[in-house]
Amino acid sequence: MPELPELEVVREVLERRLIGRVIGRVTVQPKGGPLVVRDLTARGFAATLTGETPARVERRGKFLVITLEPSSLYLAINPKLTGRLQLCPPAEKKAGPLHLTLHFDDPPTELRYVDAKLMGQVYLTETLAKIPTFDEMGPDALSISPEDFRARLRRFRGEIKGILVRAAFVAGIGNAYADEILWNARLHPYRKRTSLSPEEIDRLYQAIGSTLRQATIQVRQEMGEAIHLKPRDFFAVHMRPGEPCPRCGTPVSAITANQRITNFCRTCQPGGLIRGMPAPPPSA
Ligand SMILES: [Zn+2]
């Protein structure tokens, strides 16, 4: 489940390691590969990519976009919940079910796309607008201004966590970092957007920037060049049910709704009570 911090670090590594190197060969695994690979150019995925050179690596929300030369085509990778990239020498063990490999020479290097559940996509396209939902993405979570943030927020209704993870609102935040951001902002994940005060909205905006920036630093340190890893041991509440809140010591709560786990601290993030809310877990 790479989100903005992981993808930003992957972007940095790919930029450092692959810019200017020629793609010597492309392997699409028959099993699952055709599901992952989406050739929007109709020129043939592997044949078109072979001989191309990554000229730029950018991140847009939860997409990594590699600009290729000389064709000026884009290779856009959207790993969704389960996809991962691995950059390694050919002999290294696969980090998961392998679907696509870009082979580079000198020294021999593979950029692999692995995906346990085949949820993600790798698009080859002339224009990014051709990628489904790409143009519907809101501004990036790290570059939105406070004014734009407040104005856009007014257009969305419902619970604040549900809004944070919508790419149409801001791009780059998923389930995990939404929990971390709301904990930092001391806001209950199920607070209705309409119930938030201007002061709380400012706090939320600040928490988005500080949480994602701090996490990027942490991920950069722990991941290094092993871009298939998902270092998350620094999380305060996400996937830590029952553990003490790092701020107040209250056991972290967990609620599962729509197959999504939400973790938060009932003491630091009060309010937002909903029907069916489970009893707090026993004290640790
Ligand atoms: Zn707490």
Residues whose N, C-alpha, C, O or C-beta is under 5 A from the ligand:
A	BS01	ZN	C245 R247 C248 G249 T250 C265 T267 C268
